[in-house]
Amino acid sequence: MQFQNLYRKYQNRERYREIFRILSRHGFSFLFQRRGIRSLTYWRQRILPSYPKPTATADLRQKELTMPQRVRMLFADLGPSFIKLGQLLSTRPDLVPKEYAEELGKLQDRVGAFSPAEVRRQINKAWGCGPEKIFSFFDYQPVASASIAQVHKAELPGGQQVAVKIRRPHLKKLVEKDLAVLEDLQGVLQRSILGQICDVAEIREIFSRQIRRELDFTVEALNMDRFREVFADTPIKVPRVYWDYTTEQVLTMEWVEGTPAKEVLAANRDEAAGRQFAERVLQTVLVPFFRQGIFHGDPHPGNIFLLDDGRLGLVDFGITGRLNEEFRFTVAELMIAISERDTCAVVNITKKLGVMTRKVNEEHLYQDISEMLDRAAGLRDGISFSRLINGMIDIALNHGIKLPGSFFLLGKAMLTAEGLARQFDPHLDVVEVARPLAVHYMRNHLQPSFSQEQFYKRSANLLKGLMEFPQDVARVIANLARGELMTIFVHRGLEPFYDKLDVVSSRLAISLIIVAMMISSALIILLDKPGYLLFGLISFSIASILGVWMVIGLIRDGKIR
């Protein structure tokens, strides 16, 4: 296993070299100081024989950029994987400081288009032939280009106008390299300054799951089919997927002809049409959430169109959230409690949504939530959902309440949708639009079902549980009698202690080695033999240098006061 990891590092050394070069150019070499320096030295000497020297960062200093701005520029330079990572972090102010999350939200997912030759190569890789043999018409000029893929207009042999989404060449290999780099750097970054402000391990795990799902276009196609069913009876259109022309790296969908939301916003319109469009923008997130527990994770203006028949078109389902029944019910309760200004209910729901990481001062929590509701509802233009979400995040962080990641993704989607909707109707009350959907969901959820199928299903589950109960009790008693009953204790939050213990043991081992070298060198010098005198002096000098180096390290780390 160690040999495989070393071989992988050698394979990815070009990517390591590029990442270290960009880190140095932006002045982020301090991340590898202190305890991470040994790993960095190993990479420089073994993995990166031609490690580039840090370039000057004078341009960055002259611009007087803040640290969050430099982090955003760094992520943009590191490539598609890190752009996606930055966009993910922008939705998780619980994992990174809020000012960093806000700055990373400005990352643009637009890059230059790849060449027609690469387009042909990707399609040939998917189906074994060029686009001319598959489509009756194919436009090599892309209509949109992003860090994951670009979209081309084409026509099927049956005459259907389609949009062909093609993944960037070699992207999956590059992403896997970046994930391997993050895995190798995880320990170093966690012990560095970066590890003091965020959980590197949790970030890497969440990002790995999301980016791998987004690279597989069959997952996006399944999401589109699901949303198409949800919006079947609404004025919102989701393109149809042509599965015969869809693979993991090429997605073929129905062509949606319409006016982008930005152009609709710039055009002249009346107040009633603007209000209708604004409500439908909010419904793109709320309707599937309350009906099926799914929602579009990125409803920005580039993904929303106004069709010629008045319907609203929705595209790009690469980022999709899925929530369980319990979470949906809790959010519905929260919507109703906020609309009724019920502070006690909002307090209880907030505690139920999250996990308390420390003791909560109930009085202070009540005061903060009451003030948040007053601020959100005190606006002339109705309740602002963005103020509510940001207020709840601040309150949760200040009171040690860890909210689930799905809450942040849903909140980010709602903030994006509200921002666009309010451009069409500045007086829109988001909570009033969401309240009827929440009430309808709760009514259906709480309404008892007396269907024959449900009756037989619940009766069968109840009888099965009653029949297995005596066997379970007998099994527990038998294990107890034989002394085989085990209780498992899981320790959590001890990782910093393990790191400290590792540092202490390492320093203790080095100290013992230094002492042993000094004593043995002194004994050799006392022999007063010409052949051994030089060796003893060299060994004593090395031990002295190591001792001084260790004392300097302790002083630098503030361990000696």
KENU-410981 format. One record per residue (C-alpha): residue number from 1; residue in three letters; x, y, z. Coordinates in nm, 2 decimals. Each point is the difference from the previous one (the first is absolute). Layout:
N
<NUM ala <X Y Z>>
...
//
This chain:
561
<1 met <0.00 0.00 0.00>>
<2 gln <0.29 0.24 0.08>>
<3 phe <0.16 -0.07 -0.33>>
<4 gln <-0.34 0.06 -0.18>>
<5 asn <-0.03 0.34 0.17>>
<6 leu <0.35 0.09 -0.09>>
<7 tyr <-0.05 -0.10 -0.36>>
<8 arg <-0.32 0.21 -0.02>>
<9 lys <0.20 0.30 0.13>>
<10 tyr <0.26 -0.05 -0.27>>
<11 gln <-0.28 -0.02 -0.26>>
<12 asn <-0.16 0.32 0.12>>
<13 arg <0.33 0.20 0.06>>
<14 glu <-0.08 0.23 -0.29>>
<15 arg <-0.32 0.10 0.17>>
<16 tyr <0.18 0.04 0.33>>
<17 arg <0.26 0.22 -0.16>>
<18 glu <-0.27 0.22 -0.16>>
<19 ile <-0.19 0.03 0.32>>
<20 phe <0.30 0.10 0.21>>
<21 arg <0.10 0.25 -0.27>>
<22 ile <-0.34 0.17 0.02>>
<23 leu <0.00 -0.01 0.38>>
<24 ser <0.34 0.17 0.00>>
<25 arg <-0.10 0.26 -0.25>>
<26 his <-0.30 0.10 0.22>>
<27 gly <0.21 0.00 0.31>>
<28 phe <-0.15 -0.30 0.17>>
<29 ser <0.32 -0.18 0.09>>
<30 phe <-0.07 0.07 0.36>>
<31 leu <-0.26 -0.28 0.00>>
<32 phe <0.29 -0.25 0.01>>
<33 gln <0.20 0.15 0.29>>
<34 arg <0.05 -0.16 0.33>>
<35 arg <-0.12 -0.36 0.02>>
<36 gly <-0.06 -0.04 -0.37>>
<37 ile <0.35 0.09 -0.10>>
<38 arg <0.13 -0.36 0.01>>
<39 ser <-0.27 -0.11 -0.25>>
<40 leu <0.08 0.30 -0.23>>
<41 thr <0.37 -0.08 0.02>>
<42 tyr <-0.07 -0.36 -0.10>>
<43 trp <-0.20 0.11 -0.30>>
<44 arg <0.27 0.25 -0.11>>
<45 gln <0.28 -0.25 0.03>>
<46 arg <-0.16 -0.32 -0.12>>
<47 ile <-0.31 0.07 -0.19>>
<48 leu <0.08 0.35 -0.15>>
<49 pro <0.37 0.00 -0.10>>
<50 ser <-0.06 0.31 -0.21>>
<51 tyr <-0.21 0.19 0.26>>
<52 pro <-0.05 0.35 -0.13>>
<53 lys <0.12 0.29 0.21>>
<54 pro <-0.27 0.23 0.14>>
<55 thr <-0.07 0.29 -0.23>>
<56 ala <-0.04 0.36 0.12>>
<57 thr <-0.33 0.10 0.15>>
<58 ala <0.06 0.37 -0.03>>
<59 asp <-0.29 0.04 -0.24>>
<60 leu <-0.24 -0.15 0.26>>
<61 arg <0.13 0.23 0.27>>
<62 gln <-0.03 0.31 -0.22>>
<63 lys <-0.36 -0.07 -0.06>>
<64 glu <-0.06 -0.02 0.38>>
<65 leu <-0.22 -0.30 -0.03>>
<66 thr <-0.16 -0.15 0.31>>
<67 met <0.07 -0.36 0.09>>
<68 pro <-0.35 -0.12 -0.12>>
<69 gln <0.06 0.17 -0.34>>
<70 arg <0.34 -0.17 -0.03>>
<71 val <-0.16 -0.34 0.09>>
<72 arg <-0.26 0.06 -0.28>>
<73 met <0.27 0.08 -0.25>>
<74 leu <0.20 -0.31 0.11>>
<75 phe <-0.30 -0.23 -0.05>>
<76 ala <-0.06 0.15 -0.35>>
<77 asp <0.36 -0.06 -0.10>>
<78 leu <0.00 -0.36 0.13>>
<79 gly <-0.25 -0.12 -0.26>>
<80 pro <-0.35 -0.15 -0.04>>
<81 ser <0.02 -0.23 0.30>>
<82 phe <0.09 0.28 0.24>>
<83 ile <-0.25 0.24 -0.16>>
<84 lys <-0.27 -0.26 0.09>>
<85 leu <0.15 -0.03 0.34>>
<86 gly <-0.02 0.37 0.05>>
<87 gln <-0.36 0.01 -0.11>>
<88 leu <-0.08 -0.28 0.25>>
<89 leu <0.17 0.18 0.28>>
<90 ser <-0.20 0.32 -0.08>>
<91 thr <-0.31 -0.20 0.10>>
<92 arg <0.15 -0.12 0.33>>
<93 pro <0.07 0.29 0.24>>
<94 asp <0.00 -0.26 0.28>>
<95 leu <0.32 -0.15 -0.15>>
<96 val <0.19 0.32 -0.09>>
<97 pro <-0.02 0.36 0.14>>
<98 lys <-0.29 0.20 -0.14>>
<99 glu <0.22 0.26 -0.17>>
<100 tyr <0.18 -0.28 -0.20>>
<101 ala <-0.34 -0.16 -0.09>>
<102 glu <-0.13 0.33 -0.13>>
<103 glu <0.31 0.06 -0.21>>
<104 leu <0.01 -0.35 -0.14>>
<105 gly <-0.36 0.05 -0.11>>
<106 lys <0.14 0.24 -0.27>>
<107 leu <0.19 -0.28 -0.18>>
<108 gln <-0.11 -0.02 -0.36>>
<109 asp <-0.05 -0.34 -0.16>>
<110 arg <0.08 0.12 -0.35>>
<111 val <0.31 -0.10 -0.19>>
<112 gly <0.11 0.00 -0.36>>
<113 ala <-0.14 -0.26 -0.24>>
<114 phe <0.20 -0.30 -0.10>>
<115 ser <0.07 -0.07 -0.37>>
<116 pro <-0.22 -0.17 -0.26>>
<117 ala <0.26 -0.27 -0.02>>
<118 glu <-0.05 -0.08 0.37>>
<119 val <-0.37 0.01 -0.05>>
<120 arg <0.02 -0.26 -0.27>>
<121 arg <0.24 -0.21 0.21>>
<122 gln <-0.23 0.00 0.30>>
<123 ile <-0.30 -0.10 -0.21>>
<124 asn <0.20 -0.27 -0.17>>
<125 lys <0.11 -0.13 0.34>>
<126 ala <-0.36 -0.02 0.11>>
<127 trp <-0.15 -0.17 -0.31>>
<128 gly <0.29 -0.11 -0.22>>
<129 cys <-0.08 0.25 -0.28>>
<130 gly <-0.01 0.37 -0.08>>
<131 pro <-0.30 0.23 0.06>>
<132 glu <-0.08 0.00 -0.37>>
<133 lys <-0.10 -0.37 0.01>>
<134 ile <-0.22 0.05 0.31>>
<135 phe <-0.17 0.33 -0.06>>
<136 ser <-0.15 0.13 -0.32>>
<137 phe <0.14 0.34 0.10>>
<138 phe <0.27 0.10 0.25>>
<139 asp <0.13 0.35 0.08>>
<140 tyr <0.36 -0.01 0.11>>
<141 gln <-0.04 0.36 0.13>>
<142 pro <-0.10 -0.04 0.37>>
<143 val <-0.30 0.20 0.13>>
<144 ala <0.13 -0.01 0.36>>
<145 ser <0.33 -0.10 0.17>>
<146 ala <0.08 -0.08 0.36>>
<147 ser <0.27 -0.17 0.21>>
<148 ile <-0.17 -0.34 -0.02>>
<149 ala <-0.15 -0.01 -0.35>>
<150 gln <-0.11 0.20 -0.30>>
<151 val <-0.33 -0.01 -0.19>>
<152 his <-0.05 -0.03 -0.38>>
<153 lys <-0.32 0.02 -0.21>>
<154 ala <-0.08 -0.30 -0.22>>
<155 glu <-0.28 -0.18 -0.17>>
<156 leu <-0.10 -0.37 0.03>>
<157 pro <-0.08 -0.21 -0.31>>
<158 gly <-0.37 0.03 0.09>>
<159 gly <0.02 0.38 -0.03>>
<160 gln <0.00 0.08 0.38>>
<161 gln <0.20 0.30 0.10>>
<162 val <0.23 -0.10 0.28>>
<163 ala <0.27 0.15 0.23>>
<164 val <0.31 -0.23 0.04>>
<165 lys <0.20 0.05 0.32>>
<166 ile <0.35 -0.13 -0.04>>
<167 arg <0.24 -0.05 0.30>>
<168 arg <0.34 0.17 -0.03>>
<169 pro <0.28 -0.24 -0.12>>
<170 his <0.22 -0.15 0.26>>
<171 leu <-0.21 0.17 0.27>>
<172 lys <-0.07 -0.32 0.20>>
<173 lys <0.37 -0.09 0.01>>
<174 leu <0.08 0.36 0.12>>
<175 val <-0.27 -0.01 0.27>>
<176 glu <0.13 -0.33 0.13>>
<177 lys <0.35 0.14 0.01>>
<178 asp <-0.13 0.31 0.20>>
<179 leu <-0.19 -0.23 0.24>>
<180 ala <0.32 -0.20 0.05>>
<181 val <0.19 0.32 0.07>>
<182 leu <-0.26 0.11 0.25>>
<183 glu <0.01 -0.34 0.17>>
<184 asp <0.38 0.01 0.02>>
<185 leu <0.00 0.36 0.13>>
<186 gln <-0.29 -0.06 0.24>>
<187 gly <0.22 -0.08 0.30>>
<188 val <0.24 0.29 -0.07>>
<189 leu <-0.28 0.25 -0.05>>
<190 gln <-0.19 -0.11 0.31>>
<191 arg <0.31 0.07 0.21>>
<192 ser <0.07 0.33 -0.17>>
<193 ile <-0.16 0.34 0.05>>
<194 leu <-0.28 -0.10 -0.24>>
<195 gly <-0.10 -0.29 0.23>>
<196 gln <-0.06 0.25 0.28>>
<197 ile <-0.29 0.17 -0.19>>
<198 cys <-0.17 -0.29 -0.18>>
<199 asp <-0.03 -0.38 0.00>>
<200 val <0.21 -0.11 -0.29>>
<201 ala <-0.11 -0.37 0.02>>
<202 glu <-0.37 0.08 -0.01>>
<203 ile <0.05 0.24 -0.29>>
<204 arg <0.19 -0.26 -0.21>>
<205 glu <-0.26 -0.27 0.07>>
<206 ile <-0.29 0.22 -0.10>>
<207 phe <0.18 0.14 -0.31>>
<208 ser <0.10 -0.35 -0.12>>
<209 arg <-0.36 -0.12 0.01>>
<210 gln <-0.13 0.30 -0.18>>
<211 ile <0.26 0.04 -0.28>>
<212 arg <-0.02 -0.37 -0.09>>
<213 arg <-0.38 0.01 -0.03>>
<214 glu <0.03 0.32 -0.21>>
<215 leu <0.24 -0.17 -0.24>>
<216 asp <-0.24 -0.28 -0.08>>
<217 phe <-0.26 0.13 -0.24>>
<218 thr <-0.23 -0.30 0.05>>
<219 val <-0.06 0.13 0.35>>
<220 glu <-0.10 0.34 -0.13>>
<221 ala <-0.22 -0.17 -0.26>>
<222 leu <-0.18 -0.20 0.28>>
<223 asn <-0.05 0.33 0.19>>
<224 met <-0.15 0.16 -0.31>>
<225 asp <-0.25 -0.28 -0.04>>
<226 arg <-0.10 0.03 0.36>>
<227 phe <-0.05 0.38 -0.02>>
<228 arg <-0.19 -0.05 -0.33>>
<229 glu <-0.25 -0.22 0.19>>
<230 val <-0.03 0.25 0.29>>
<231 phe <-0.07 0.30 -0.23>>
<232 ala <-0.23 -0.19 -0.24>>
<233 asp <-0.31 0.20 0.12>>
<234 thr <0.17 0.33 0.05>>
<235 pro <0.10 0.29 -0.24>>
<236 ile <0.36 -0.11 0.04>>
<237 lys <0.17 -0.20 -0.28>>
<238 val <0.30 -0.24 0.04>>
<239 pro <0.16 -0.13 -0.31>>
<240 arg <-0.05 -0.36 -0.10>>
<241 val <0.30 -0.23 0.01>>
<242 tyr <0.08 -0.22 -0.31>>
<243 trp <0.15 -0.30 0.17>>
<244 asp <0.10 -0.17 -0.32>>
<245 tyr <0.24 0.29 -0.05>>
<246 thr <0.12 0.04 0.36>>
<247 thr <0.31 -0.15 0.17>>
<248 glu <0.21 0.08 0.30>>
<249 gln <0.18 0.28 -0.19>>
<250 val <-0.26 0.12 -0.25>>
<251 leu <-0.35 0.11 0.09>>
<252 thr <-0.26 0.05 -0.28>>
<253 met <-0.31 0.19 0.10>>
<254 glu <-0.28 0.19 -0.16>>
<255 trp <0.09 0.34 -0.13>>
<256 val <-0.18 0.28 0.20>>
<257 glu <-0.06 0.31 -0.21>>
<258 gly <-0.07 0.30 0.21>>
<259 thr <0.12 0.34 0.14>>
<260 pro <0.26 -0.01 0.28>>
<261 ala <-0.11 0.15 0.33>>
<262 lys <0.25 0.28 -0.04>>
<263 glu <-0.14 0.11 -0.33>>
<264 val <-0.36 -0.02 0.14>>
<265 leu <0.11 0.22 0.29>>
<266 ala <0.14 0.26 -0.24>>
<267 ala <-0.31 0.00 -0.22>>
<268 asn <-0.30 0.22 0.07>>
<269 arg <-0.27 -0.19 0.20>>
<270 asp <-0.31 0.08 0.20>>
<271 glu <-0.03 -0.05 0.38>>
<272 ala <-0.23 -0.30 -0.02>>
<273 ala <0.22 -0.19 -0.24>>
<274 gly <0.30 0.07 0.23>>
<275 arg <-0.18 -0.13 0.30>>
<276 gln <-0.10 -0.31 -0.18>>
<277 phe <0.35 -0.07 -0.12>>
<278 ala <0.14 0.06 0.35>>
<279 glu <-0.24 -0.25 0.16>>
<280 arg <0.09 -0.26 -0.26>>
<281 val <0.37 0.05 0.07>>
<282 leu <-0.07 -0.08 0.36>>
<283 gln <-0.21 -0.30 -0.09>>
<284 thr <0.30 -0.16 -0.19>>
<285 val <0.15 -0.06 0.35>>
<286 leu <-0.31 -0.03 0.22>>
<287 val <-0.23 -0.23 -0.20>>
<288 pro <0.24 -0.30 -0.04>>
<289 phe <0.12 0.05 0.35>>
<290 phe <-0.34 -0.04 0.16>>
<291 arg <-0.12 -0.27 -0.25>>
<292 gln <0.30 -0.23 -0.03>>
<293 gly <0.27 0.13 0.23>>
<294 ile <0.22 0.11 -0.28>>
<295 phe <0.10 0.35 -0.12>>
<296 his <0.21 0.17 -0.26>>
<297 gly <0.33 0.10 0.17>>
<298 asp <0.10 0.28 -0.24>>
<299 pro <-0.30 0.20 -0.13>>
<300 his <0.20 0.30 -0.13>>
<301 pro <-0.12 0.22 -0.29>>
<302 gly <0.21 -0.20 -0.25>>
<303 asn <-0.20 -0.31 0.07>>
<304 ile <-0.35 0.15 -0.03>>
<305 phe <-0.18 0.10 -0.33>>
<306 leu <-0.33 0.15 -0.09>>
<307 leu <-0.15 -0.21 -0.28>>
<308 asp <-0.21 0.13 -0.28>>
<309 asp <-0.32 -0.17 0.14>>
<310 gly <0.04 0.19 0.33>>
<311 arg <0.15 -0.30 0.19>>
<312 leu <0.32 0.01 0.19>>
<313 gly <0.29 -0.22 -0.11>>
<314 leu <0.25 -0.15 0.24>>
<315 val <0.33 -0.16 -0.10>>
<316 asp <0.33 -0.13 0.16>>
<317 phe <-0.08 -0.26 0.27>>
<318 gly <0.36 -0.08 0.09>>
<319 ile <-0.04 0.12 0.35>>
<320 thr <-0.32 -0.15 0.16>>
<321 gly <-0.09 -0.03 0.36>>
<322 arg <-0.19 -0.29 0.15>>
<323 leu <-0.17 0.02 0.35>>
<324 asn <-0.18 -0.25 0.21>>
<325 glu <-0.35 0.01 0.13>>
<326 glu <0.09 0.12 0.35>>
<327 phe <0.20 0.29 -0.13>>
<328 arg <-0.27 0.11 -0.24>>
<329 phe <-0.26 0.00 0.28>>
<330 thr <0.23 0.20 0.23>>
<331 val <0.06 0.26 -0.27>>
<332 ala <-0.38 0.02 -0.07>>
<333 glu <-0.05 0.07 0.38>>
<334 leu <0.27 0.26 -0.02>>
<335 met <-0.17 0.18 -0.30>>
<336 ile <-0.33 0.01 0.19>>
<337 ala <0.15 0.11 0.33>>
<338 ile <0.19 0.29 -0.18>>
<339 ser <-0.31 0.12 -0.18>>
<340 glu <-0.19 0.00 0.33>>
<341 arg <0.30 0.17 0.19>>
<342 asp <-0.01 -0.28 0.26>>
<343 thr <0.34 0.05 0.16>>
<344 cys <-0.03 -0.30 0.24>>
<345 ala <-0.08 -0.24 -0.29>>
<346 val <0.30 0.14 -0.20>>
<347 val <0.23 -0.06 0.30>>
<348 asn <-0.12 -0.36 0.05>>
<349 ile <0.03 -0.07 -0.38>>
<350 thr <0.35 0.14 -0.02>>
<351 lys <0.11 -0.23 0.28>>
<352 lys <-0.17 -0.29 -0.16>>
<353 leu <0.16 0.07 -0.34>>
<354 gly <0.35 0.01 0.14>>
<355 val <0.23 -0.18 0.25>>
<356 met <0.10 0.19 0.32>>
<357 thr <0.38 0.00 0.03>>
<358 arg <-0.01 0.18 0.33>>
<359 lys <-0.25 0.11 0.26>>
<360 val <-0.24 0.26 -0.14>>
<361 asn <-0.11 0.30 0.19>>
<362 glu <-0.38 -0.02 -0.06>>
<363 glu <-0.06 0.37 0.09>>
<364 his <0.27 0.13 -0.24>>
<365 leu <-0.12 -0.23 -0.28>>
<366 tyr <-0.36 0.12 0.04>>
<367 gln <0.12 0.37 -0.01>>
<368 asp <0.21 -0.05 -0.31>>
<369 ile <-0.27 -0.18 -0.19>>
<370 ser <-0.26 0.25 0.10>>
<371 glu <0.22 0.28 -0.12>>
<372 met <0.07 -0.18 -0.33>>
<373 leu <-0.37 -0.04 -0.07>>
<374 asp <-0.06 0.37 0.08>>
<375 arg <0.27 0.10 -0.25>>
<376 ala <-0.12 -0.23 -0.27>>
<377 ala <-0.37 0.09 0.03>>
<378 gly <0.07 0.37 0.07>>
<379 leu <0.08 0.07 -0.37>>
<380 arg <-0.25 0.19 -0.21>>
<381 asp <0.04 -0.26 -0.28>>
<382 gly <-0.11 -0.30 0.20>>
<383 ile <0.19 -0.27 0.18>>
<384 ser <0.35 -0.05 -0.14>>
<385 phe <0.10 -0.36 -0.02>>
<386 ser <0.37 0.09 -0.05>>
<387 arg <-0.01 0.19 0.34>>
<388 leu <-0.16 -0.30 0.16>>
<389 ile <0.25 -0.25 -0.13>>
<390 asn <0.30 0.21 0.08>>
<391 gly <-0.15 0.08 0.34>>
<392 met <-0.06 -0.36 0.08>>
<393 ile <0.36 -0.10 -0.11>>
<394 asp <0.15 0.28 0.22>>
<395 ile <-0.21 -0.10 0.29>>
<396 ala <0.08 -0.37 -0.04>>
<397 leu <0.38 0.07 -0.02>>
<398 asn <-0.01 0.24 0.30>>
<399 his <-0.20 -0.25 0.22>>
<400 gly <0.19 -0.32 -0.10>>
<401 ile <-0.28 -0.16 -0.20>>
<402 lys <0.13 -0.20 -0.29>>
<403 leu <-0.26 0.01 -0.28>>
<404 pro <-0.01 -0.28 -0.26>>
<405 gly <0.18 0.06 -0.34>>
<406 ser <-0.33 -0.04 -0.18>>
<407 phe <-0.13 0.31 0.17>>
<408 phe <0.28 0.21 -0.14>>
<409 leu <-0.05 -0.14 -0.35>>
<410 leu <-0.37 0.07 0.01>>
<411 gly <0.06 0.34 0.15>>
<412 lys <0.25 0.08 -0.28>>
<413 ala <-0.25 -0.11 -0.26>>
<414 met <-0.28 0.21 0.16>>
<415 leu <0.23 0.31 0.03>>
<416 thr <0.09 -0.03 -0.37>>
<417 ala <-0.36 -0.04 -0.11>>
<418 glu <-0.12 0.29 0.23>>
<419 gly <0.28 0.22 -0.14>>
<420 leu <-0.13 -0.05 -0.35>>
<421 ala <-0.37 0.01 0.09>>
<422 arg <0.04 0.34 0.18>>
<423 gln <0.15 0.15 -0.32>>
<424 phe <-0.34 -0.07 -0.16>>
<425 asp <-0.21 0.09 0.30>>
<426 pro <0.18 0.20 0.27>>
<427 his <-0.31 -0.02 0.24>>
<428 leu <-0.01 -0.38 -0.01>>
<429 asp <-0.05 -0.18 0.33>>
<430 val <0.18 -0.33 -0.03>>
<431 val <-0.16 -0.15 0.31>>
<432 glu <-0.35 0.07 -0.12>>
<433 val <0.08 -0.18 -0.32>>
<434 ala <0.14 -0.30 0.19>>
<435 arg <-0.27 -0.01 0.27>>
<436 pro <-0.28 -0.16 -0.22>>
<437 leu <0.24 -0.27 -0.12>>
<438 ala <0.11 -0.07 0.35>>
<439 val <-0.36 -0.02 0.13>>
<440 his <-0.11 -0.23 -0.28>>
<441 tyr <0.30 -0.23 0.06>>
<442 met <-0.07 -0.02 0.38>>
<443 arg <-0.37 -0.06 -0.06>>
<444 asn <0.08 -0.29 -0.23>>
<445 his <0.27 -0.13 0.23>>
<446 leu <-0.22 0.00 0.31>>
<447 gln <-0.31 -0.12 -0.17>>
<448 pro <-0.05 -0.37 0.08>>
<449 ser <-0.01 -0.25 -0.29>>
<450 phe <-0.26 -0.27 0.01>>
<451 ser <0.09 -0.17 -0.33>>
<452 gln <0.00 -0.38 0.00>>
<453 glu <0.36 -0.02 -0.12>>
<454 gln <0.13 0.22 0.29>>
<455 phe <-0.21 -0.20 0.25>>
<456 tyr <0.15 -0.33 -0.10>>
<457 lys <0.35 0.14 -0.02>>
<458 arg <-0.01 0.15 0.35>>
<459 ser <-0.17 -0.31 0.15>>
<460 ala <0.26 -0.23 -0.16>>
<461 asn <0.28 0.21 0.15>>
<462 leu <-0.16 0.00 0.34>>
<463 leu <-0.05 -0.38 0.00>>
<464 lys <0.35 -0.06 -0.11>>
<465 gly <0.14 0.22 0.28>>
<466 leu <-0.22 -0.17 0.26>>
<467 met <0.11 -0.35 -0.12>>
<468 glu <0.37 0.09 0.00>>
<469 phe <0.00 0.18 0.34>>
<470 pro <0.01 -0.32 0.22>>
<471 gln <0.29 -0.13 -0.21>>
<472 asp <0.19 0.32 0.04>>
<473 val <-0.04 0.00 0.38>>
<474 ala <0.10 -0.37 0.02>>
<475 arg <0.32 0.08 -0.21>>
<476 val <0.09 0.28 0.23>>
<477 ile <-0.04 -0.21 0.32>>
<478 ala <0.20 -0.29 -0.16>>
<479 asn <0.29 0.23 -0.08>>
<480 leu <-0.02 0.15 0.35>>
<481 ala <0.01 -0.35 0.16>>
<482 arg <0.30 -0.10 -0.21>>
<483 gly <0.18 0.33 0.07>>
<484 glu <0.00 0.10 -0.37>>
<485 leu <-0.20 0.32 0.04>>
<486 met <0.21 0.29 -0.11>>
<487 thr <-0.04 0.37 0.05>>
<488 ile <0.18 0.22 -0.26>>
<489 phe <0.12 0.34 0.10>>
<490 val <0.09 0.25 -0.27>>
<491 his <0.22 0.29 0.08>>
<492 arg <-0.06 0.32 -0.20>>
<493 gly <0.19 0.32 -0.01>>
<494 leu <0.33 -0.15 0.11>>
<495 glu <0.19 0.07 -0.32>>
<496 pro <0.18 0.31 0.14>>
<497 phe <0.11 -0.21 0.30>>
<498 tyr <0.14 -0.27 -0.23>>
<499 asp <0.19 0.27 -0.20>>
<500 lys <0.14 0.14 0.32>>
<501 leu <0.10 -0.35 0.12>>
<502 asp <0.18 -0.06 -0.33>>
<503 val <0.19 0.32 0.03>>
<504 val <0.10 -0.06 0.37>>
<505 ser <0.12 -0.36 -0.08>>
<506 ser <0.20 0.12 -0.30>>
<507 arg <0.17 0.28 0.20>>
<508 leu <0.07 -0.24 0.29>>
<509 ala <0.16 -0.25 -0.24>>
<510 ile <0.22 0.27 -0.16>>
<511 ser <0.10 0.12 0.35>>
<512 leu <0.11 -0.35 0.10>>
<513 ile <0.20 -0.04 -0.32>>
<514 ile <0.17 0.34 0.06>>
<515 val <0.08 -0.09 0.36>>
<516 ala <0.14 -0.35 -0.10>>
<517 met <0.21 0.16 -0.27>>
<518 met <0.15 0.26 0.24>>
<519 ile <0.08 -0.26 0.26>>
<520 ser <0.15 -0.25 -0.25>>
<521 ser <0.20 0.29 -0.16>>
<522 ala <0.13 0.11 0.34>>
<523 leu <0.12 -0.35 0.08>>
<524 ile <0.17 -0.03 -0.34>>
<525 ile <0.18 0.33 0.05>>
<526 leu <0.12 -0.11 0.35>>
<527 leu <0.17 -0.30 -0.16>>
<528 asp <0.25 0.25 -0.13>>
<529 lys <0.09 -0.21 -0.30>>
<530 pro <0.09 0.18 -0.33>>
<531 gly <-0.22 -0.23 -0.21>>
<532 tyr <-0.31 0.05 0.21>>
<533 leu <0.04 0.37 0.10>>
<534 leu <-0.11 0.14 -0.33>>
<535 phe <-0.30 -0.23 -0.01>>
<536 gly <-0.10 0.09 0.35>>
<537 leu <0.02 0.38 -0.08>>
<538 ile <-0.21 -0.04 -0.31>>
<539 ser <-0.26 -0.20 0.18>>
<540 phe <-0.01 0.25 0.29>>
<541 ser <-0.04 0.29 -0.24>>
<542 ile <-0.29 -0.17 -0.18>>
<543 ala <-0.17 -0.07 0.33>>
<544 ser <0.05 0.37 0.11>>
<545 ile <-0.14 0.13 -0.33>>
<546 leu <-0.31 -0.22 0.04>>
<547 gly <-0.04 0.11 0.36>>
<548 val <0.02 0.37 -0.10>>
<549 trp <-0.24 -0.06 -0.29>>
<550 met <-0.25 -0.17 0.23>>
<551 val <0.01 0.29 0.25>>
<552 ile <-0.05 0.26 -0.27>>
<553 gly <-0.30 -0.20 -0.13>>
<554 leu <-0.15 0.00 0.35>>
<555 ile <0.06 0.37 0.04>>
<556 arg <-0.15 0.08 -0.34>>
<557 asp <-0.31 -0.21 0.08>>
<558 gly <-0.04 0.18 0.33>>
<559 lys <0.06 -0.31 0.21>>
<560 ile <0.26 0.17 0.22>>
<561 arg <-0.12 0.29 0.21>>
//
